Amino acid sequence: MKKLSVVLILLFIILAGLFLWWNRGLSAANPGDKTPVIFAVNKGEGVREIANRLKSEGLIKDPIVFFLYTRINGLDKQIQAGDFRINPSMSASELASNLTHGTLDIWVTVPEGLRAEEIADILKSKLPNYNDSWRQSLDQNEGYLFPDTYLIPRDADVNTVITLMRNNFQKKYDSVKNTKTTNLTDAQTIILASIIEKETKFPQDRPLVASVFVNRLNIGMALGSDPTVMYALGYQADTKTWWKKDLTVDDLNIDSLYNTRKNAGLPPGPIANPGLSAIEAALNPAKTDYLYFFADKQGHLHFATTLEGHNANIKKYE
């Protein structure tokens, strides 16, 4: 009986100790300090790392308790990446809840090859401050809205977004522009890069496609790029896409300066926002005599120097 009493007392002490440890760990690090702190959660960062940083910055008392609390309550998978305004007077449970919503910044990913209107659609779905007046401003920066993942302030206006994307573009462009081997201006290079981006699925094809277009430009031959026609056609309400597939004869004859089937030379502006690989290809095309290319069903391109060779590729790979 004595042994049982001792065991029960020890068990009580252990449970009481755990209770006190748990409650102390959940309590505010400094209840009297409401000084706001901007705490950044990095993309892909785990709760264990977040807890350790919260502790090191004096925002929680116990990282183990914080870690266990988020796991037990299923909050570990809900914590967002971004910047949060918190303070040491908040309990660990309040902090954990806060990190699942209310981020000051929002992660926005812009894939390669989207036109400005498609980027506007993404921003509309992500940023609470978005309004449709942004579309015109984004359109005016077509080609220079560099595709990347951005941490954008929740209350950002369109000028802030454009500045972020254009600054990133300029940084990336400056890093590769010295490789240029063509006589194209910077503006022409970006126009060409945007077409290359839309014409290619695989990076290895891009310098070769660039060579086809540069060769055509050099001899005054129309580029004949279907994506430029798609750009001119604009939004397709029936399929809810900005890029029409299965172009008709009427489509290919659309009266637009962007129709490179009818007009020789580059279109008046970019048709999309190219990534670095397409820009590099436009700066430094492969040295070839190719004038034609054809995409097979997997998106691989097959090149030819003559129309006869091009037709043979179509027959072989169609």
C-alpha positions in Angstrom: 0.0 0.0 0.0 2.9 2.3 0.9 4.6 1.6 -2.5 1.3 2.4 -4.3 1.0 5.7 -2.4 4.6 6.6 -3.3 4.0 5.8 -6.9 0.8 7.9 -6.9 2.6 10.8 -5.3 5.4 10.6 -7.8 2.9 10.4 -10.6 1.1 13.4 -9.2 4.3 15.4 -8.9 5.3 14.5 -12.5 1.9 15.4 -13.9 1.8 18.6 -11.9 5.3 19.5 -13.2 4.2 18.8 -16.8 1.1 20.9 -16.2 3.1 23.8 -14.9 5.8 23.4 -17.7 3.1 23.3 -20.3 1.2 26.3 -19.0 4.3 28.3 -18.5 5.4 27.5 -22.1 2.1 28.7 -23.4 2.1 31.9 -21.4 3.3 35.2 -22.9 7.1 35.8 -23.0 6.6 39.3 -21.6 2.9 40.2 -20.8 3.7 43.9 -20.3 5.5 44.4 -23.6 3.2 45.2 -26.4 5.9 46.6 -28.7 5.1 45.3 -32.2 7.7 43.1 -33.9 7.8 42.2 -37.6 8.5 38.4 -37.6 9.2 36.8 -41.0 8.3 33.2 -41.8 10.4 32.0 -44.7 9.0 29.9 -47.4 9.4 26.2 -46.7 10.5 26.8 -43.1 9.5 24.2 -40.6 7.7 24.8 -37.3 10.7 23.6 -35.3 12.9 26.3 -36.9 10.1 28.9 -36.5 9.8 28.0 -32.8 13.5 28.3 -32.2 13.6 31.7 -33.8 10.6 32.9 -31.8 12.4 31.9 -28.7 15.7 33.6 -29.7 13.8 36.8 -30.4 12.1 36.7 -27.0 8.6 36.1 -28.4 7.9 32.8 -26.7 9.1 31.0 -23.5 9.5 27.5 -24.7 10.1 26.3 -28.3 9.2 22.7 -27.5 5.8 23.7 -26.1 5.1 25.9 -29.1 6.1 23.1 -31.5 3.9 20.5 -29.7 1.0 22.9 -29.4 1.0 23.6 -33.2 1.3 19.8 -33.9 -1.5 18.8 -31.5 -3.8 21.5 -32.9 -3.0 20.9 -36.5 -1.7 24.5 -36.9 1.8 23.4 -38.1 0.5 22.9 -41.7 -1.5 26.1 -41.7 1.3 28.5 -40.8 1.9 30.8 -43.7 5.1 32.3 -45.2 5.4 36.0 -45.0 5.8 38.9 -42.5 3.6 39.1 -39.3 3.1 41.8 -36.8 3.3 40.2 -33.3 4.5 41.2 -29.9 5.9 39.6 -26.7 2.6 40.1 -24.8 0.9 37.5 -26.9 0.6 33.9 -25.6 2.1 31.0 -27.6 -1.4 30.0 -28.7 -2.2 33.5 -29.9 1.1 33.6 -31.8 0.5 30.3 -33.4 -3.0 31.3 -34.5 -1.6 34.7 -35.8 0.9 32.9 -37.9 -1.8 31.1 -39.8 -3.4 34.3 -41.0 -2.9 38.0 -41.1 0.4 38.0 -42.9 1.6 41.5 -43.8 3.2 40.1 -47.0 1.9 37.6 -49.5 3.8 35.1 -51.6 2.9 35.4 -55.3 4.3 33.1 -58.0 4.3 34.3 -61.6 5.2 31.5 -64.0 7.3 32.1 -67.2 5.5 33.1 -70.4 2.4 34.7 -69.1 1.0 37.9 -70.7 0.3 40.9 -68.4 -3.4 40.1 -68.3 -2.7 36.6 -66.9 -0.5 38.2 -64.3 -3.3 40.5 -63.4 -5.5 37.5 -62.9 -3.0 36.0 -60.5 -2.7 39.3 -58.5 -6.5 39.6 -58.4 -6.7 36.2 -56.7 -3.9 37.0 -54.2 -3.8 40.6 -53.2 -6.8 42.2 -51.4 -5.9 45.7 -52.7 -6.1 44.6 -56.4 -8.6 46.4 -58.6 -9.2 46.2 -62.4 -7.4 49.6 -63.0 -4.2 47.6 -62.5 -4.6 45.9 -65.8 -3.7 48.9 -67.9 -0.6 49.6 -65.9 0.5 46.0 -66.1 -0.2 45.9 -69.9 2.1 48.9 -70.3 4.9 46.9 -68.8 4.4 43.8 -70.9 7.7 41.9 -71.2 9.3 43.4 -68.2 7.3 41.8 -65.4 9.9 39.2 -64.6 8.5 35.7 -63.8 9.5 34.7 -60.3 8.2 34.2 -56.7 7.6 37.5 -54.9 6.8 38.4 -51.3 4.4 41.3 -51.9 3.1 43.6 -49.1 -0.6 42.9 -48.5 -1.4 46.6 -49.0 0.7 47.0 -52.1 -0.5 49.2 -54.9 0.1 48.4 -58.6 3.1 50.7 -58.8 4.8 48.8 -55.9 4.1 45.5 -57.7 5.5 46.7 -61.0 8.5 48.2 -59.4 9.3 44.9 -57.7 9.0 43.0 -60.9 10.8 45.5 -63.1 13.7 45.8 -60.7 14.0 42.0 -60.7 13.9 42.0 -64.5 16.6 44.6 -64.7 18.8 42.7 -62.3 18.4 39.5 -64.2 18.8 41.1 -67.6 22.0 43.0 -66.5 23.5 39.7 -65.4 23.3 38.2 -68.9 23.2 41.1 -71.4 27.0 41.1 -72.0 26.5 37.8 -73.9 24.6 39.5 -76.7 25.8 38.6 -80.2 23.0 40.1 -82.2 22.4 43.6 -83.5 19.1 43.8 -81.8 18.4 46.6 -79.3 17.5 45.7 -75.7 13.8 46.4 -76.5 13.9 44.2 -79.6 15.7 41.5 -77.6 12.9 41.3 -75.1 10.3 41.2 -77.9 12.1 38.3 -79.4 12.6 36.6 -76.0 8.8 36.7 -75.4 8.2 35.0 -78.7 10.8 32.3 -78.0 9.3 31.7 -74.6 5.9 31.0 -76.1 7.2 28.9 -78.9 9.3 26.5 -76.8 8.7 23.9 -74.1 12.2 22.7 -73.6 15.2 25.0 -72.7 17.6 23.3 -75.2 15.3 24.3 -78.1 15.4 28.1 -77.3 18.8 29.0 -78.8 17.8 27.1 -82.0 14.4 28.9 -82.2 16.2 32.2 -81.7 18.5 31.3 -84.6 15.4 30.7 -86.9 13.9 34.0 -86.0 17.1 36.0 -86.3 17.8 34.3 -89.7 14.3 35.3 -90.9 14.8 38.8 -89.7 18.1 39.1 -91.5 16.5 38.2 -94.8 13.3 40.1 -94.4 11.2 36.9 -94.0 8.1 37.0 -91.8 8.6 35.3 -88.5 5.3 33.3 -88.9 4.9 32.8 -85.2 1.4 31.6 -84.1 1.7 32.9 -80.5 1.9 36.4 -81.9 -1.4 35.8 -83.6 -2.8 34.4 -80.3 -1.7 37.5 -78.5 -3.5 39.7 -81.1 -6.7 37.6 -80.7 -6.8 38.2 -77.0 -9.1 36.5 -74.4 -11.2 33.6 -75.6 -14.4 33.6 -73.5 -15.5 30.1 -74.7 -12.4 28.4 -73.5 -11.5 30.9 -70.8 -7.9 31.3 -72.0 -5.7 34.1 -73.3 -4.1 31.8 -75.8 -6.4 30.4 -78.5 -5.5 26.9 -79.8 -6.4 25.5 -83.2 -6.1 28.8 -85.1 -8.3 29.1 -88.1 -7.5 30.7 -91.5 -9.4 33.8 -90.4 -7.4 33.9 -87.2 -4.1 33.8 -89.2 -5.3 36.7 -91.3 -6.2 39.0 -88.4 -5.4 42.6 -89.2 -2.9 43.4 -86.4 0.7 44.5 -86.2 1.2 41.6 -83.9 0.4 39.2 -86.7 3.8 38.0 -87.8 2.2 35.7 -90.3 1.3 38.8 -92.4 3.9 41.3 -91.3 7.6 40.9 -91.6 9.8 42.0 -88.7 9.2 41.9 -85.0 5.8 42.9 -83.5 5.6 46.3 -81.8 6.0 44.9 -78.3 6.5 41.8 -76.3 3.7 39.2 -76.3 4.5 37.7 -72.9 6.9 38.0 -70.0 9.9 35.8 -70.7 12.1 34.0 -68.2 15.9 34.2 -68.1 16.5 31.1 -70.4 14.5 32.7 -73.2 16.2 36.1 -72.7 19.6 34.4 -72.9 18.6 32.7 -76.1 17.5 36.0 -77.7 20.8 37.6 -76.7 22.9 34.7 -78.0 21.1 32.6 -80.7 22.7 29.4 -81.9 24.6 29.8 -85.2 22.6 27.9 -87.8 21.0 28.1 -91.2 17.6 27.0 -90.0 14.5 28.9 -91.2 11.8 26.5 -90.1 10.8 24.4 -87.1 8.0 22.1 -86.2 6.7 20.9 -82.8 5.8 17.2 -82.4 3.1 16.0 -80.0 5.5 16.0 -77.0 6.6 19.6 -77.7 10.0 18.7 -79.1 11.1 20.9 -82.0 12.5 19.7 -85.3 14.4 22.2 -87.5 15.0 22.5 -91.2 16.8 24.9 -93.5 14.4 24.5 -96.4 10.7 24.3 -96.9 11.0 20.8 -98.3 12.9 19.7 -95.2 10.2 21.4 -93.0 7.4 19.6 -94.8 9.3 16.3 -94.4 9.5 17.0 -90.6 5.8 17.6 -90.5 5.1 14.4 -92.3 7.5 12.5 -90.1 6.5 13.9 -86.6 2.9 15.1 -87.0 
